[in-house]
Amino acid sequence: MLKQILGIFCLISCMVSYAEPIGAQDSDSEPSQFPVNISVTSASEDGKSMPLTTTMKIVLLMTVLSLAPSLLTMVTSFTRIVIILSFMKRALATGSQPSNQIMVGMALFLTLYVMAPVFSEINKEAIKPLLAKEITEKEAFERGLKPIRSFMFKYTRTKDLALFVKLSRLPRPKNNDDVPTTTLIPAFITSELKTAFQMGFVLFIPFLVIDMATASVLLAMGMIVLPPMVISLPFKILMFVMVDGWYLIVRSIAMGFQ
């Protein structure tokens, strides 16, 4: 799995070389010593393209790699999972337990589990042929993008997709291939946010019932000064443990992506 993730990062870095126009480099130019062939060019005053220096290539590559984690988290199941876990932590009202690092780490590994089939297909169809020099960077990028687009289309609501198509003022697409990726990604994120909040609301209900019951009992006993949260917290933790809450949450998240 780690080799597949590293390969995906390398595939994203190839997006820069994909931007090279045909014939942009002169055949007499000195070959670059940089191991990755990044060929973004700039126009000179006489209209001829000028290759960027090695320093600029390194800067562009580092920029792409720094944005790669954000891109991978927004086009995968990470958004939904981390929001659901955050709702769960807030509903329990246990403060800093579990810590944010644990919640994010758990969301990350659940994302790797959910996205494993997609990453495997990217590795098989794009990364391995690219490393074997059987296809070009452009073909690898197009092949690697297809499984991610299929995943996003599967969990994107038609209503959200239609909204962004309308906002983009694009003609009505005949099929999924006619939808640009720049339009698909925000529609997918919007759908994931709605789904995550729906599941978070359902998680809040049983804990809200416990808080209301505790507050009613304390009010009937005349113990107005005592905060209900202090009394309800042990009962919420006990209920969560007795029903094996983490098992049910992880099971619901995994089944939501099947």
C-alpha positions in Angstrom: 0.0 0.0 0.0 2.8 2.4 0.8 4.4 1.8 -2.6 1.1 2.6 -4.2 0.7 5.9 -2.3 4.3 7.0 -3.2 3.5 6.1 -6.8 0.4 8.3 -6.8 2.4 11.2 -5.5 4.9 10.6 -8.4 2.0 10.5 -10.8 0.7 13.9 -9.5 4.1 15.3 -10.0 3.9 14.3 -13.6 1.1 16.8 -14.1 3.7 19.5 -14.4 5.4 17.8 -17.3 2.0 17.1 -18.8 1.8 20.9 -19.4 4.6 20.9 -21.9 3.6 22.0 -25.3 4.8 20.0 -28.3 8.1 21.3 -29.6 8.7 23.6 -26.7 12.3 22.5 -26.2 15.1 23.0 -28.7 17.0 19.8 -29.7 20.3 21.7 -29.4 19.6 22.8 -25.8 21.7 21.4 -23.0 20.0 18.4 -21.3 18.8 19.0 -17.8 20.5 17.2 -14.9 17.2 17.1 -13.0 15.9 13.5 -12.8 12.2 14.5 -13.5 11.6 15.9 -16.9 9.5 19.0 -16.1 9.2 21.2 -19.2 7.0 24.1 -18.4 8.2 26.9 -20.6 7.8 30.7 -20.7 7.6 32.9 -23.8 10.5 35.2 -24.7 10.3 38.6 -26.4 10.9 37.1 -29.9 8.1 34.6 -29.4 10.2 31.6 -28.9 9.7 29.4 -25.8 12.4 29.4 -23.2 12.9 26.4 -20.9 12.8 27.0 -17.1 16.0 26.7 -15.1 16.6 23.7 -12.8 15.9 25.9 -9.8 12.4 26.8 -11.1 11.8 23.1 -11.9 12.6 22.2 -8.3 10.3 24.9 -7.0 7.4 23.8 -9.3 7.9 20.2 -8.3 7.9 21.0 -4.5 4.8 23.1 -5.1 3.0 20.2 -6.7 4.1 17.8 -4.0 3.0 20.2 -1.2 -0.5 20.4 -2.8 -0.7 16.7 -3.4 -1.9 15.7 0.2 -4.7 18.3 0.0 -5.8 17.0 -3.4 -5.7 13.4 -2.3 -7.8 14.1 0.9 -10.4 16.1 -1.0 -11.0 13.6 -3.8 -11.1 10.6 -1.5 -13.3 9.4 1.4 -11.2 11.3 4.0 -13.5 14.3 4.2 -16.6 12.2 5.2 -14.7 10.0 7.6 -12.9 12.8 9.5 -16.2 14.8 9.9 -18.1 11.8 11.2 -15.4 11.0 13.7 -15.3 14.7 14.8 -19.1 14.6 15.3 -18.7 11.4 17.4 -16.1 13.0 19.6 -18.3 16.1 20.1 -21.3 14.0 20.9 -19.5 12.1 23.6 -18.2 15.4 25.1 -15.0 13.7 26.4 -12.9 16.8 25.8 -9.5 16.0 24.3 -10.0 12.2 24.4 -9.3 10.8 22.0 -6.9 13.4 20.8 -7.2 15.1 17.4 -4.0 13.3 16.2 -5.6 10.0 16.9 -8.9 10.9 15.2 -7.0 12.2 12.1 -4.8 9.1 12.0 -7.8 6.9 12.3 -9.5 8.7 9.5 -6.4 8.5 7.3 -6.0 4.7 7.7 -9.8 4.2 7.2 -9.4 6.2 4.0 -6.5 4.0 2.9 -8.7 1.0 3.5 -11.7 2.4 1.6 -9.6 3.7 -1.3 -7.5 0.5 -1.6 -9.3 -0.8 -4.7 -9.0 2.6 -6.4 -5.3 2.9 -5.5 -4.7 -0.6 -6.7 -6.3 0.2 -10.1 -4.2 3.4 -10.4 -1.1 1.4 -9.6 -1.9 -1.3 -12.2 -3.1 1.0 -15.0 -0.9 4.0 -14.7 2.0 3.8 -12.2 3.5 0.5 -13.3 3.4 1.2 -17.0 4.8 4.7 -16.4 7.7 3.3 -14.4 8.3 0.7 -17.1 8.3 3.5 -19.7 5.5 1.8 -21.6 3.4 5.0 -21.6 4.0 8.7 -21.4 3.3 11.0 -18.4 0.2 12.4 -20.2 -1.2 8.9 -20.7 -0.4 7.9 -17.1 -2.2 11.0 -15.8 -5.3 10.2 -17.9 -5.3 6.6 -16.9 -4.7 7.4 -13.2 -7.5 10.0 -13.2 -10.2 7.6 -14.4 -10.5 5.5 -11.3 -10.7 8.6 -9.1 -13.3 10.1 -11.3 -15.4 6.9 -11.2 -15.2 6.9 -7.4 -16.3 10.6 -7.2 -19.1 10.0 -9.7 -20.4 7.1 -7.6 -20.8 9.2 -4.4 -21.8 12.6 -6.0 -25.4 13.6 -6.0 -26.9 14.5 -9.3 -28.3 17.7 -7.8 -24.9 18.9 -6.6 -23.3 18.0 -10.0 -26.0 19.8 -11.9 -25.5 22.9 -9.7 -21.8 23.2 -10.5 -22.4 22.5 -14.2 -24.9 25.3 -14.2 -22.6 27.6 -12.3 -19.8 26.8 -14.8 -22.2 27.7 -17.7 -21.3 24.5 -19.4 -23.5 22.8 -22.0 -25.5 19.9 -20.5 -23.1 16.9 -20.5 -24.2 13.8 -22.4 -22.3 11.4 -20.2 -19.8 11.4 -17.3 -16.8 11.9 -19.7 -18.2 15.3 -20.7 -18.0 16.6 -17.1 -14.7 18.4 -16.3 -12.8 17.3 -13.3 -12.7 20.9 -12.0 -16.5 20.7 -11.9 -16.7 17.2 -10.5 -14.4 17.8 -7.5 -16.5 20.6 -5.8 -19.7 18.7 -6.5 -18.2 15.6 -4.8 -17.0 17.6 -1.8 -20.4 19.1 -1.4 -22.1 15.7 -1.5 -19.6 14.3 1.0 -20.2 17.2 3.4 -24.0 16.6 3.3 -23.6 12.9 3.8 -21.2 13.4 6.7 -23.5 15.9 8.5 -26.5 13.5 8.0 -24.6 10.7 9.7 -23.3 13.1 12.4 -26.8 14.2 13.2 -27.9 10.5 13.6 -24.9 9.9 16.0 -26.0 12.9 18.1 -29.5 11.7 18.8 -28.9 9.0 21.5 -26.4 11.2 23.4 -28.8 14.1 23.2 -31.5 11.9 24.7 -29.2 11.0 27.6 -28.4 14.6 28.2 -32.1 15.6 28.2 -33.1 12.7 30.6 -30.3 13.6 33.0 -31.2 17.3 32.9 -34.9 16.4 33.6 -34.0 14.2 36.6 -31.7 16.9 38.1 -34.4 19.5 37.6 -37.0 17.3 39.3 -34.6 16.8 42.3 -34.0 20.5 42.6 -30.2 20.2 41.8 -30.2 23.1 39.5 -26.6 24.2 40.2 -25.1 20.8 39.2 -24.3 20.8 35.5 -26.1 17.9 33.7 -23.0 17.2 31.6 -21.1 16.0 34.7 -23.7 13.4 35.4 -24.5 12.3 31.9 -20.9 11.8 30.7 -20.3 8.5 32.6 -23.7 7.2 31.3 -22.8 8.2 27.7 -19.4 6.5 27.9 -21.0 3.4 29.4 -23.7 3.2 26.7 -21.0 3.7 24.0 -18.9 0.9 25.4 -21.8 -1.5 25.9 -23.0 -1.2 22.3 -19.4 -1.4 21.0 -19.7 2.1 19.5 -16.4 2.2 17.6 -17.3 -1.1 15.9 -20.6 0.3 14.8 -19.2 3.6 13.5 -16.4 1.9 11.5 -18.8 -0.6 10.1 -21.2 2.1 9.1 -18.4 4.2 7.4 -17.1 1.1 5.5 -20.5 0.0 4.4 -21.3 3.6 3.2 -18.6 3.2 0.5 -19.7 -0.2 -0.8 
